[in-house]
């Protein structure tokens, strides 16, 4: 299955983990993308974003356990400037995590249907891959508002998670199922929701079918304020408690399954 990359006339081959790229592979991109004389241009139109939606349950549990990882934000996000060096770094981080982290389901690791965490030596699943790539890029100076964990649906209906990277040349997908970094519109997924570039703990709808026709202006919490669900967890009152199981990573309404469901909820 071929994925047509909208970068010049180059074509990328969709590859699963069974067709791994070499360790020195850093992707391919038309040099004209970095030609200053040509001026900055998008590789593809930016992804449409709609109303705020509830975060995945697994993400809420991750934030309860790691509140410092879900704070921050900005009122004036700016896409990161893509350069040849940044492109190389993006591909190397993507390849490194895909190559070194074993892919293991949450059920096998934690005996839970859904548990978002940074992977350890035992491995991790798709959300863990995305979180690890985000962490490594932030450590290398990439701005957090441009590294957005996103939930998608595969062709067979399964949930999946990837990392979306916002740049001045387009929005690129870092995926553990396809090692080629592609623009969002070339990834073979139905986009469901992702983190907001303004507040990491706020998630926004990407699915046009789920757009509400009459949406009031949704105000953002002030910078520095904790996520509303974290404030609820800290109060620990019956009226504000999280749903049973969220704090420990489980989805109360879902029976355990061997097949990971990647946080569509």
N, C-alpha and C positions, 0 to 999 in steps of 0.2 A: 504494500500500500504506500503510495507516494504522497507526501505532503508538499505542495508547491509553496515555496518560500517567496514572499513578495520583496525580495531584496535582489535587484537586478534581474537576471534571468537564471539564477542558480536554482537548482532543485535539490531538496533534502529528502532523504529516505527515512520513512518512519521506522524506528527500530525499538524493539523491546529490550529487556535486560538480557535476552539470549543472544543479542547481536551487539556486544559491547564495543565501544570505541576504544582506541588505543589511549594510553595515559597521556600522551603529548598532544592529543587532539584538542583544538581550541575552537572548533567551529569554522565556518566559512562565511564570508560576507563580502559583498561587492565593495571594492575600494572607493567607489564613487559616493558611498554613504558617508564617508569621512572627508570628502573633498570640500574644503572651506569655500572654494570658489563657487561651488554649486549651491551653497547656503543650506541651512538646516531644513530638512524635509522629513515628513513622517513616512515610515515604511507602510503603515496601514492606519486607517482611521482609528481613533481611540474608542475603546469599548463603551457602549452606552451604559449609564448608571442610573438607577431609579431610587425608590424610596428606601428608607432604613428598614431593616428586618432584624429578627432575633439572631444572635450569633449561634453557631453550632454548639450543641451541648458539650461536646468534647473540648471546645475552645474555652467555654466558661469554666469547666473543671480545671483546665490548664492555668487559667488566670487566677483562680482561687488558690491554687498551689504555688503559683509564681506571679504574684501581683506586679512586681517590678518589670516583668516582661511585657505587660499589657498596658503600661502607662504612657504618658507623653502625648505627642501630637503637635499639630501646627494649624494655624488659621490661614496660612498662605503657602500651601504645598507647591513646590516647583519640581517638574520632572528632572531627573538627573541627566547631565550632558553626556551623551555617549561618545566615546573616543575609541580608537583601536586598542588602547591599553585596557579600558573598561570592558570592551567586548571580549578580550582575551581572558580577563579575570572572571567575568561572568561565566564563560564556558568552562574554565578550569574548576571553579567551585562546583558547578553543576556536575561535571564529570567526576570530581573527587568524591562527592557524597554518594553519587550513584554507584561508584566503583567499590567504595570501602564499607558501606553500610549494608549488612544483610537485610533482605526484605522479609519481614516476619509479621504476621497478623497480631492485632491486639489480643485476640483470644489466646493465641499461643504464648504470648509474653506475659499477659496480666490476668488472663481468665476473665476478661471483660470485653463486651462488644465494642466499646469505644474508649480509648484512653490516649489523649494527646500528650506527648512528652518529647524531649530531645532524645534521640536514639543513643543507646550505649553499645557496648561491645556485642551484645546479643542481636542488635538490629532494631528495626522499627518498620512502621507502615507508611503510607503515603503522606499523612499529615506530619509525621515525624521527619520525613525527608524534607518537606517544605520548611518546617521550623528550623531545621539544622542549616539549610542553605541561607535562610534569612539571617540567622545568627552569624554565620561566617562572613557574609557580605557586610553586615553592620560592623563587625570587627575590623573590616578592611576599609571602612570609611564611607560605605554606601548609606544614604539617608533612609531611615526607617519608613518614612511616609511613601517611599517608592518601592517597598518590598512588601507585597500584599498577599497573604495566604488566601487562596480562592478555592471554592467548592464547585465542582462540575459534575455532570452526569455523563457516563460513558454510553456508547451505542446500545449496550445491552441493559441499560437502566441502573447499573451499579454506580454508587457514589465514589468520588475520587477527589483528591486534593492536590493542588499544584501551587507553585509560587509565581505570582505575576510581578514583573519588574517594569516600572514606568520610567521611560526615558524620553528625551526630546526627539528620538527617531522612531518611537513606537513602543508598544507594550509587549514584552517578551515573556514566554512561558518557560519556566524551569520545571521539568517533569521527571519523575523516576521511571516512567514507562516509555518515554521517548527521550533519547539522549541528545537529540538535535534541538538547539534552542530556536524556537520559531515565534513569529508574531501570534498574538492571541487568536486572530481570525483564521489561522491555519491549523490550529489544534483541533482534533476531531472530537470535540466535546460540546455539550450543551452547558452554557455558563449559568450557574445558579446564584451564587452570591460571593462576596469577597469583603475583606477589611476595607474600611474607609481610609483614604489617604490623609484625612484630617485628624481622626482619632482611631488608634489601632483596635480599640475594644468595641467600636461601632462597626456593624456590618451593613452592607447595602445590597439591594436586589440587582441582579444582572439578567433575570429572566423576564423578557417582555410579556410572556403569557401571564406572569404573576403581578403585573403592574396594576396598582390601584388607580382608578380613573380620577378620583378626587382625593388628593393627598395635601394636607395642610403643610405649611412650611415647618420643617422639622429643625428645631434649634439644637445646636451642639452644646454639650456641657462645657463649662469654662475650662480653659487650660489648667491643668494641675488637679482637677477634680478626679476622684477615682471613678472607675466604671460603675454604673448604677447597680449591676449585679454584684459587684464586690461590696458596695455599701450595704446591700441587702444581706449578703452573707455575714458581714461583720455585726449586724444588729442581732442576728440569730433569734428573731422573734417569730412566732407561728405565722404571722401575717406576711412576713417578708422572706421566710426561708426559701432556699432554692428547692426545685423539685427533687424528690428522693433520688439519690444516686448521682446527681450531677457533681456534687463536691468530691466524690471519689471516682468520678470519671464515667459512671454508668448512665445509660439512658433508661429511666424507670419503665417506660412503656414498651421497651423492646426486649424480647427474649434473646439470650445469648446465641450467637451464631458463629460458625466457623469461618464464614465468608465476611471479610471486612466490609463495612458499609460507608465508611469515609465521611460521616458527618453531613449528610444531606440535610438533616434536621437542625 
